[in-house]
Amino acid sequence: MTKNTLEWLTESKKLFNTAKKVIPSGVNSPVRYFEPYPFFTKKANGAYIWDADNNCYIDFCNAYGALLLGHRRKEILRSVSVQLSKGTLYCTPTESEIELSKLIIGNFPSIDKVRLMNTGGESTMTAIRLARGFTKKKKIIKFEGCYHGAHDSVLVKAGSGSAHNGISVSDGGLDEVSKNTLVVEYNNIEDLKKTIRKNKDIAGVIVEPILANMGLILPAKNFLHDLRKITKENNIPLIFDEVVTGFRVAPGGAQEHFGIKPDITTIAKALSNGFTISAVGGKKEIMDLLSPDGKVYQASTFAGNPISVSAAISSIKTINKIKNKLYSKLERFNLLFSTALDDMATDMKIPHQINFTASMFQIFFTNKPVVDYQTSKNSNAKKFQKMFQTLLKNGIFIAPSQFEVIFLSDAHTQTDLNKTLDAYYLALKSVKN
Ligand SMILES: Cc1ncc(COP(=O)(O)O)c(C=O)c1O
């Protein structure tokens, strides 16, 4: 048990004790919990988030990457309030859905057609079903450490033995389903080749093109290009899970950044900058398999709801309008910040690694480069927790886990970053002692 250094969160402590009585573990998604109790949020604006005791934090969690443009972005609020006056849910097609689909297709040249849904998990579930429906095969390859949502096909860990058959990480998850998921080491193209050679029944390969769920792990040089080449040679649909990277690393996601065209793409978080929406897009011949025309079933009452659609339209239009400044600013901030953090940790002689790209970074307390699941797991998570708590105490909120990522947003200013570096200095000192 981590020592409780968060006693000053008086209201949050009270709320958490009440929440636990009516909400399992007191939270509505596991990662939101941290020891001894999470802070409860009252409000947020721009780069800032306020807890129930009115403490203000600079927010680097940014709703786990969704808020590329920051909290309460005015262009998006304006569009949503216009839509609110016209209704919240129709469950009939709208012209706005066509507009949004065209915008997504415009940004992602690998996408001919797109279907809107609600969550990232729903989008990867549909992408996998599409790949199976298209190939009439069963097995899916996923990479160790990549997270694709909370459904049985992807909620798997590597099993023992060379076949890497997945076993469920969750009680209640069916091994009958997870055994059809083969787990391969991220950044290990030989492991992928071997697995494809050994298994004839592969329906698709799903990957986070930049791994943002084991801390931040970057694809090795040529990894994604080799992955594309091998899947093409073997007629295996390649699914890029761009739930995190879509719109975040470039207006056309990681596929634009790396110049690769997957067969199927999933997008969610930064698509709407904070509203519930996700999308699956891909080649026409695959997407046309969706029902009712096709035989791959996908449906949802809230899919394409007008509120989220209006937010997503406004979000993409804003991104496209400011893209020349937006991405270079975020990359510049990230480079300056990561370099300064690296220097500080080096000066303090703290063994560490910093992985960063675009508007994402993470520090790991280890002296070995972090390139995959195992090297990420080997870093010192206790030190990370200590750092997290010291940052929080000094007004900085990052995601409370070593295996998440620090996300910059357009709302962050140079002053915010300077304050954050001061807090990291104290946090690193607390780790050193
Ligand atoms: C890469 C990736 N894919 C899928 C998901 C699942 O998205 P959701 O939580 O909206 O279901 C996540 C969630 O963090 C993710 O990071």
The ligand as an SDF file (V2000), in Angstrom:
LIG
                    3D

 16 16  0  0  0  0  0  0  0  0999 V2000
   -5.5600    2.4230  -28.3260 C   0  0  0  0  0  0  0  0  0  0  0  0
   -6.8880    2.2530  -27.6520 C   0  0  0  0  0  0  0  0  0  0  0  0
   -7.8380    1.5420  -28.2780 N   0  0  0  0  0  0  0  0  0  0  0  0
   -9.0580    1.3690  -27.7300 C   0  0  0  0  0  0  0  0  0  0  0  0
   -9.3660    1.9130  -26.5090 C   0  0  0  0  0  0  0  0  0  0  0  0
  -10.7320    1.7330  -25.9160 C   0  0  0  0  0  0  0  0  0  0  0  0
  -11.4390    2.9180  -25.9690 O   0  0  0  0  0  0  0  0  0  0  0  0
  -12.6900    3.1650  -24.9920 P   0  0  0  0  0  0  0  0  0  0  0  0
  -12.1340    3.3230  -23.6160 O   0  0  0  0  0  0  0  0  0  0  0  0
  -13.3360    4.4100  -25.5130 O   0  0  0  0  0  0  0  0  0  0  0  0
  -13.5580    1.9710  -25.1300 O   0  0  0  0  0  0  0  0  0  0  0  0
   -8.4140    2.6720  -25.8360 C   0  0  0  0  0  0  0  0  0  0  0  0
   -8.7160    3.2860  -24.5300 C   0  0  0  0  0  0  0  0  0  0  0  0
   -7.9250    3.9060  -23.8920 O   0  0  0  0  0  0  0  0  0  0  0  0
   -7.1350    2.8390  -26.4140 C   0  0  0  0  0  0  0  0  0  0  0  0
   -6.1660    3.5260  -25.8000 O   0  0  0  0  0  0  0  0  0  0  0  0
  1  2  1  0
  2  3  1  0
  2 15  2  0
  3  4  2  0
  4  5  1  0
  5  6  1  0
  5 12  2  0
  6  7  1  0
  7  8  1  0
  8  9  2  0
  8 10  1  0
  8 11  1  0
 12 13  1  0
 12 15  1  0
 13 14  2  0
 15 16  1  0
M  END
$$$$
